[in-house]
Amino acid sequence: MGMKLFLDACTIIYLIESQEILGQKTRLFVEQYLQNNNHLAISRLSLLECRILPLKTKDFNLLECYNKFFRLPSLQIVELTPDVINLATDLRVAYSNALRTPDALQLACALSANASTFLTGDKKLSVIQEIKIALIS
């Protein structure tokens, strides 16, 4: 089995919605990563974050794009279990200047899924030592 790339919510949004440079860079990064039998993972929290705007604006075509992505058979969706919450709490304490609670939850999900890389657009997460941070910018 290959390695696992964990996508932060912002990179899922870039992947699905952006036709600009961030979207292009994200799609290229993900395509290259998926070679060699690698896999993707996301948190259950990302489903919430990504579906808000399409539901709010009643953009059902965009919502269906997200739903198709979330149903990919090779995509692992990491649940917010008690262990994930405990790990997120530890991360939030250790990186109190860099992490907000949603970031800590995303990182805890990535770590609990044994992801090798965390893909994000959030520059302040580059201080995290527990997992390799790949920055889309």
Biotite code that builds the C-alpha atoms (Angstrom):
import biotite.structure as struc

atoms = struc.array([
    struc.Atom([0.000, 0.000, 0.000], chain_id="A", res_id=1, res_name="MET", atom_name="CA", element="C"),
    struc.Atom([1.225, 3.482, -0.838], chain_id="A", res_id=2, res_name="GLY", atom_name="CA", element="C"),
    struc.Atom([1.352, 6.592, 1.256], chain_id="A", res_id=3, res_name="MET", atom_name="CA", element="C"),
    struc.Atom([-1.603, 8.696, 2.345], chain_id="A", res_id=4, res_name="LYS", atom_name="CA", element="C"),
    struc.Atom([-2.165, 12.384, 1.613], chain_id="A", res_id=5, res_name="LEU", atom_name="CA", element="C"),
    struc.Atom([-4.491, 14.218, 3.984], chain_id="A", res_id=6, res_name="PHE", atom_name="CA", element="C"),
    struc.Atom([-6.346, 17.166, 2.451], chain_id="A", res_id=7, res_name="LEU", atom_name="CA", element="C"),
    struc.Atom([-7.196, 20.160, 4.608], chain_id="A", res_id=8, res_name="ASP", atom_name="CA", element="C"),
    struc.Atom([-10.654, 21.633, 3.880], chain_id="A", res_id=9, res_name="ALA", atom_name="CA", element="C"),
    struc.Atom([-9.160, 24.608, 2.024], chain_id="A", res_id=10, res_name="CYS", atom_name="CA", element="C"),
    struc.Atom([-7.327, 22.308, -0.385], chain_id="A", res_id=11, res_name="THR", atom_name="CA", element="C"),
    struc.Atom([-10.526, 20.370, -1.090], chain_id="A", res_id=12, res_name="ILE", atom_name="CA", element="C"),
    struc.Atom([-12.157, 23.698, -1.947], chain_id="A", res_id=13, res_name="ILE", atom_name="CA", element="C"),
    struc.Atom([-9.211, 24.596, -4.214], chain_id="A", res_id=14, res_name="TYR", atom_name="CA", element="C"),
    struc.Atom([-9.439, 21.163, -5.823], chain_id="A", res_id=15, res_name="LEU", atom_name="CA", element="C"),
    struc.Atom([-13.174, 21.350, -6.534], chain_id="A", res_id=16, res_name="ILE", atom_name="CA", element="C"),
    struc.Atom([-13.847, 25.057, -7.069], chain_id="A", res_id=17, res_name="GLU", atom_name="CA", element="C"),
    struc.Atom([-10.749, 27.018, -8.041], chain_id="A", res_id=18, res_name="SER", atom_name="CA", element="C"),
    struc.Atom([-9.806, 27.559, -11.661], chain_id="A", res_id=19, res_name="GLN", atom_name="CA", element="C"),
    struc.Atom([-7.088, 29.949, -10.491], chain_id="A", res_id=20, res_name="GLU", atom_name="CA", element="C"),
    struc.Atom([-3.460, 29.084, -9.736], chain_id="A", res_id=21, res_name="ILE", atom_name="CA", element="C"),
    struc.Atom([-4.233, 27.568, -6.298], chain_id="A", res_id=22, res_name="LEU", atom_name="CA", element="C"),
    struc.Atom([-6.678, 25.144, -7.876], chain_id="A", res_id=23, res_name="GLY", atom_name="CA", element="C"),
    struc.Atom([-4.242, 24.234, -10.630], chain_id="A", res_id=24, res_name="GLN", atom_name="CA", element="C"),
    struc.Atom([-1.401, 23.672, -8.153], chain_id="A", res_id=25, res_name="LYS", atom_name="CA", element="C"),
    struc.Atom([-3.647, 21.588, -5.889], chain_id="A", res_id=26, res_name="THR", atom_name="CA", element="C"),
    struc.Atom([-4.915, 19.389, -8.724], chain_id="A", res_id=27, res_name="ARG", atom_name="CA", element="C"),
    struc.Atom([-1.342, 18.828, -9.974], chain_id="A", res_id=28, res_name="LEU", atom_name="CA", element="C"),
    struc.Atom([-0.094, 17.976, -6.472], chain_id="A", res_id=29, res_name="PHE", atom_name="CA", element="C"),
    struc.Atom([-2.958, 15.524, -5.853], chain_id="A", res_id=30, res_name="VAL", atom_name="CA", element="C"),
    struc.Atom([-2.622, 13.901, -9.296], chain_id="A", res_id=31, res_name="GLU", atom_name="CA", element="C"),
    struc.Atom([1.117, 13.373, -8.782], chain_id="A", res_id=32, res_name="GLN", atom_name="CA", element="C"),
    struc.Atom([0.543, 12.016, -5.283], chain_id="A", res_id=33, res_name="TYR", atom_name="CA", element="C"),
    struc.Atom([-2.070, 9.508, -6.427], chain_id="A", res_id=34, res_name="LEU", atom_name="CA", element="C"),
    struc.Atom([0.480, 7.824, -8.668], chain_id="A", res_id=35, res_name="GLN", atom_name="CA", element="C"),
    struc.Atom([2.238, 4.803, -7.175], chain_id="A", res_id=36, res_name="ASN", atom_name="CA", element="C"),
    struc.Atom([-0.843, 3.521, -5.335], chain_id="A", res_id=37, res_name="ASN", atom_name="CA", element="C"),
    struc.Atom([-1.076, 6.449, -2.902], chain_id="A", res_id=38, res_name="ASN", atom_name="CA", element="C"),
    struc.Atom([-4.371, 7.391, -1.230], chain_id="A", res_id=39, res_name="HIS", atom_name="CA", element="C"),
    struc.Atom([-6.310, 10.412, 0.014], chain_id="A", res_id=40, res_name="LEU", atom_name="CA", element="C"),
    struc.Atom([-7.866, 11.080, 3.398], chain_id="A", res_id=41, res_name="ALA", atom_name="CA", element="C"),
    struc.Atom([-10.035, 13.879, 4.770], chain_id="A", res_id=42, res_name="ILE", atom_name="CA", element="C"),
    struc.Atom([-11.825, 14.554, 8.046], chain_id="A", res_id=43, res_name="SER", atom_name="CA", element="C"),
    struc.Atom([-15.566, 14.430, 8.628], chain_id="A", res_id=44, res_name="ARG", atom_name="CA", element="C"),
    struc.Atom([-15.187, 18.115, 9.558], chain_id="A", res_id=45, res_name="LEU", atom_name="CA", element="C"),
    struc.Atom([-14.244, 18.891, 5.939], chain_id="A", res_id=46, res_name="SER", atom_name="CA", element="C"),
    struc.Atom([-17.623, 17.654, 4.739], chain_id="A", res_id=47, res_name="LEU", atom_name="CA", element="C"),
    struc.Atom([-19.233, 20.284, 6.945], chain_id="A", res_id=48, res_name="LEU", atom_name="CA", element="C"),
    struc.Atom([-16.844, 23.049, 5.892], chain_id="A", res_id=49, res_name="GLU", atom_name="CA", element="C"),
    struc.Atom([-17.015, 22.339, 2.159], chain_id="A", res_id=50, res_name="CYS", atom_name="CA", element="C"),
    struc.Atom([-20.792, 21.948, 1.925], chain_id="A", res_id=51, res_name="ARG", atom_name="CA", element="C"),
    struc.Atom([-21.734, 25.204, 3.707], chain_id="A", res_id=52, res_name="ILE", atom_name="CA", element="C"),
    struc.Atom([-21.336, 27.624, 0.778], chain_id="A", res_id=53, res_name="LEU", atom_name="CA", element="C"),
    struc.Atom([-23.120, 25.487, -1.860], chain_id="A", res_id=54, res_name="PRO", atom_name="CA", element="C"),
    struc.Atom([-26.018, 24.893, 0.533], chain_id="A", res_id=55, res_name="LEU", atom_name="CA", element="C"),
    struc.Atom([-26.164, 28.542, 1.552], chain_id="A", res_id=56, res_name="LYS", atom_name="CA", element="C"),
    struc.Atom([-26.172, 29.744, -2.071], chain_id="A", res_id=57, res_name="THR", atom_name="CA", element="C"),
    struc.Atom([-28.343, 26.843, -3.255], chain_id="A", res_id=58, res_name="LYS", atom_name="CA", element="C"),
    struc.Atom([-25.667, 25.895, -5.794], chain_id="A", res_id=59, res_name="ASP", atom_name="CA", element="C"),
    struc.Atom([-26.733, 22.282, -6.184], chain_id="A", res_id=60, res_name="PHE", atom_name="CA", element="C"),
    struc.Atom([-24.339, 21.616, -9.070], chain_id="A", res_id=61, res_name="ASN", atom_name="CA", element="C"),
    struc.Atom([-21.394, 22.566, -6.862], chain_id="A", res_id=62, res_name="LEU", atom_name="CA", element="C"),
    struc.Atom([-22.862, 20.571, -3.987], chain_id="A", res_id=63, res_name="LEU", atom_name="CA", element="C"),
    struc.Atom([-23.033, 17.513, -6.247], chain_id="A", res_id=64, res_name="GLU", atom_name="CA", element="C"),
    struc.Atom([-19.362, 18.019, -7.241], chain_id="A", res_id=65, res_name="CYS", atom_name="CA", element="C"),
    struc.Atom([-18.450, 17.871, -3.563], chain_id="A", res_id=66, res_name="TYR", atom_name="CA", element="C"),
    struc.Atom([-20.727, 14.896, -2.920], chain_id="A", res_id=67, res_name="ASN", atom_name="CA", element="C"),
    struc.Atom([-19.117, 12.979, -5.808], chain_id="A", res_id=68, res_name="LYS", atom_name="CA", element="C"),
    struc.Atom([-15.675, 13.691, -4.378], chain_id="A", res_id=69, res_name="PHE", atom_name="CA", element="C"),
    struc.Atom([-16.756, 12.602, -0.884], chain_id="A", res_id=70, res_name="PHE", atom_name="CA", element="C"),
    struc.Atom([-18.098, 9.318, -2.323], chain_id="A", res_id=71, res_name="ARG", atom_name="CA", element="C"),
    struc.Atom([-14.846, 8.324, -4.032], chain_id="A", res_id=72, res_name="LEU", atom_name="CA", element="C"),
    struc.Atom([-14.211, 4.698, -3.009], chain_id="A", res_id=73, res_name="PRO", atom_name="CA", element="C"),
    struc.Atom([-10.499, 5.337, -2.456], chain_id="A", res_id=74, res_name="SER", atom_name="CA", element="C"),
    struc.Atom([-11.115, 8.330, -0.157], chain_id="A", res_id=75, res_name="LEU", atom_name="CA", element="C"),
    struc.Atom([-10.815, 7.693, 3.572], chain_id="A", res_id=76, res_name="GLN", atom_name="CA", element="C"),
    struc.Atom([-13.056, 9.882, 5.738], chain_id="A", res_id=77, res_name="ILE", atom_name="CA", element="C"),
    struc.Atom([-11.636, 10.133, 9.250], chain_id="A", res_id=78, res_name="VAL", atom_name="CA", element="C"),
    struc.Atom([-14.219, 10.434, 12.018], chain_id="A", res_id=79, res_name="GLU", atom_name="CA", element="C"),
    struc.Atom([-13.998, 12.778, 15.007], chain_id="A", res_id=80, res_name="LEU", atom_name="CA", element="C"),
    struc.Atom([-13.594, 10.052, 17.610], chain_id="A", res_id=81, res_name="THR", atom_name="CA", element="C"),
    struc.Atom([-12.717, 10.598, 21.281], chain_id="A", res_id=82, res_name="PRO", atom_name="CA", element="C"),
    struc.Atom([-9.086, 9.689, 20.482], chain_id="A", res_id=83, res_name="ASP", atom_name="CA", element="C"),
    struc.Atom([-9.001, 12.301, 17.695], chain_id="A", res_id=84, res_name="VAL", atom_name="CA", element="C"),
    struc.Atom([-10.466, 14.918, 20.058], chain_id="A", res_id=85, res_name="ILE", atom_name="CA", element="C"),
    struc.Atom([-7.816, 14.086, 22.697], chain_id="A", res_id=86, res_name="ASN", atom_name="CA", element="C"),
    struc.Atom([-5.021, 14.341, 20.132], chain_id="A", res_id=87, res_name="LEU", atom_name="CA", element="C"),
    struc.Atom([-6.454, 17.631, 18.832], chain_id="A", res_id=88, res_name="ALA", atom_name="CA", element="C"),
    struc.Atom([-6.480, 18.963, 22.381], chain_id="A", res_id=89, res_name="THR", atom_name="CA", element="C"),
    struc.Atom([-2.809, 18.034, 22.816], chain_id="A", res_id=90, res_name="ASP", atom_name="CA", element="C"),
    struc.Atom([-1.933, 19.723, 19.509], chain_id="A", res_id=91, res_name="LEU", atom_name="CA", element="C"),
    struc.Atom([-3.922, 22.827, 20.415], chain_id="A", res_id=92, res_name="ARG", atom_name="CA", element="C"),
    struc.Atom([-1.965, 23.107, 23.684], chain_id="A", res_id=93, res_name="VAL", atom_name="CA", element="C"),
    struc.Atom([1.415, 22.422, 22.060], chain_id="A", res_id=94, res_name="ALA", atom_name="CA", element="C"),
    struc.Atom([0.849, 24.914, 19.235], chain_id="A", res_id=95, res_name="TYR", atom_name="CA", element="C"),
    struc.Atom([-1.457, 27.426, 20.911], chain_id="A", res_id=96, res_name="SER", atom_name="CA", element="C"),
    struc.Atom([-0.040, 30.331, 18.884], chain_id="A", res_id=97, res_name="ASN", atom_name="CA", element="C"),
    struc.Atom([-0.393, 28.590, 15.510], chain_id="A", res_id=98, res_name="ALA", atom_name="CA", element="C"),
    struc.Atom([-3.496, 26.392, 15.767], chain_id="A", res_id=99, res_name="LEU", atom_name="CA", element="C"),
    struc.Atom([-7.154, 27.154, 16.016], chain_id="A", res_id=100, res_name="ARG", atom_name="CA", element="C"),
    struc.Atom([-9.443, 24.331, 17.082], chain_id="A", res_id=101, res_name="THR", atom_name="CA", element="C"),
    struc.Atom([-10.547, 23.374, 13.526], chain_id="A", res_id=102, res_name="PRO", atom_name="CA", element="C"),
    struc.Atom([-6.882, 23.176, 12.448], chain_id="A", res_id=103, res_name="ASP", atom_name="CA", element="C"),
    struc.Atom([-6.049, 20.997, 15.457], chain_id="A", res_id=104, res_name="ALA", atom_name="CA", element="C"),
    struc.Atom([-8.967, 18.698, 14.599], chain_id="A", res_id=105, res_name="LEU", atom_name="CA", element="C"),
    struc.Atom([-7.826, 18.401, 10.975], chain_id="A", res_id=106, res_name="GLN", atom_name="CA", element="C"),
    struc.Atom([-4.252, 17.619, 11.995], chain_id="A", res_id=107, res_name="LEU", atom_name="CA", element="C"),
    struc.Atom([-5.386, 15.107, 14.607], chain_id="A", res_id=108, res_name="ALA", atom_name="CA", element="C"),
    struc.Atom([-7.465, 13.337, 11.951], chain_id="A", res_id=109, res_name="CYS", atom_name="CA", element="C"),
    struc.Atom([-4.444, 13.241, 9.631], chain_id="A", res_id=110, res_name="ALA", atom_name="CA", element="C"),
    struc.Atom([-2.237, 11.795, 12.354], chain_id="A", res_id=111, res_name="LEU", atom_name="CA", element="C"),
    struc.Atom([-4.814, 9.209, 13.394], chain_id="A", res_id=112, res_name="SER", atom_name="CA", element="C"),
    struc.Atom([-5.138, 8.119, 9.746], chain_id="A", res_id=113, res_name="ALA", atom_name="CA", element="C"),
    struc.Atom([-1.349, 7.675, 9.555], chain_id="A", res_id=114, res_name="ASN", atom_name="CA", element="C"),
    struc.Atom([-1.137, 10.154, 6.707], chain_id="A", res_id=115, res_name="ALA", atom_name="CA", element="C"),
    struc.Atom([2.374, 10.885, 5.508], chain_id="A", res_id=116, res_name="SER", atom_name="CA", element="C"),
    struc.Atom([1.617, 14.421, 4.311], chain_id="A", res_id=117, res_name="THR", atom_name="CA", element="C"),
    struc.Atom([-0.878, 17.142, 5.253], chain_id="A", res_id=118, res_name="PHE", atom_name="CA", element="C"),
    struc.Atom([-1.786, 19.377, 2.295], chain_id="A", res_id=119, res_name="LEU", atom_name="CA", element="C"),
    struc.Atom([-2.947, 22.864, 3.225], chain_id="A", res_id=120, res_name="THR", atom_name="CA", element="C"),
    struc.Atom([-3.042, 26.452, 2.064], chain_id="A", res_id=121, res_name="GLY", atom_name="CA", element="C"),
    struc.Atom([-2.576, 27.726, 5.609], chain_id="A", res_id=122, res_name="ASP", atom_name="CA", element="C"),
    struc.Atom([0.994, 29.036, 5.998], chain_id="A", res_id=123, res_name="LYS", atom_name="CA", element="C"),
    struc.Atom([0.878, 29.115, 9.812], chain_id="A", res_id=124, res_name="LYS", atom_name="CA", element="C"),
    struc.Atom([0.566, 25.310, 9.891], chain_id="A", res_id=125, res_name="LEU", atom_name="CA", element="C"),
    struc.Atom([4.105, 24.954, 8.540], chain_id="A", res_id=126, res_name="SER", atom_name="CA", element="C"),
    struc.Atom([5.384, 25.022, 12.152], chain_id="A", res_id=127, res_name="VAL", atom_name="CA", element="C"),
    struc.Atom([3.795, 21.626, 12.879], chain_id="A", res_id=128, res_name="ILE", atom_name="CA", element="C"),
    struc.Atom([6.438, 18.949, 13.496], chain_id="A", res_id=129, res_name="GLN", atom_name="CA", element="C"),
    struc.Atom([4.300, 15.815, 13.875], chain_id="A", res_id=130, res_name="GLU", atom_name="CA", element="C"),
    struc.Atom([3.541, 15.417, 10.157], chain_id="A", res_id=131, res_name="ILE", atom_name="CA", element="C"),
    struc.Atom([5.021, 16.644, 6.887], chain_id="A", res_id=132, res_name="LYS", atom_name="CA", element="C"),
    struc.Atom([3.216, 19.845, 5.853], chain_id="A", res_id=133, res_name="ILE", atom_name="CA", element="C"),
    struc.Atom([2.889, 20.535, 2.122], chain_id="A", res_id=134, res_name="ALA", atom_name="CA", element="C"),
    struc.Atom([1.844, 24.115, 1.452], chain_id="A", res_id=135, res_name="LEU", atom_name="CA", element="C"),
    struc.Atom([-0.140, 25.202, -1.593], chain_id="A", res_id=136, res_name="ILE", atom_name="CA", element="C"),
    struc.Atom([0.531, 28.887, -2.153], chain_id="A", res_id=137, res_name="SER", atom_name="CA", element="C"),
])
